[in-house]
């Protein structure tokens, strides 16, 4: 068993009770959800970087002046 801080253990027990699960089931479900969310975010980040790289290679770029102008307009600056 991994040691948990008393306040974390209490939170886990409360969460488990509210969701009709044992603390072990609740912890497993929470870990799965968090790890899947992190993997999804990582995958999206990598895909965005690859799309950006392909855009640069294909010459689909904007000057800094254009980008800053767009940001000023978007944010009312």
Secondary structure, 3 states (H helix, E strand, C coil): CCCCCHHHHHHHHHHHHHCCCCHHHHHHHHHHHHHHHHHHHHHHHHHHHHHHHHHHHCCCCCCHHHHHHHHHHHHCC
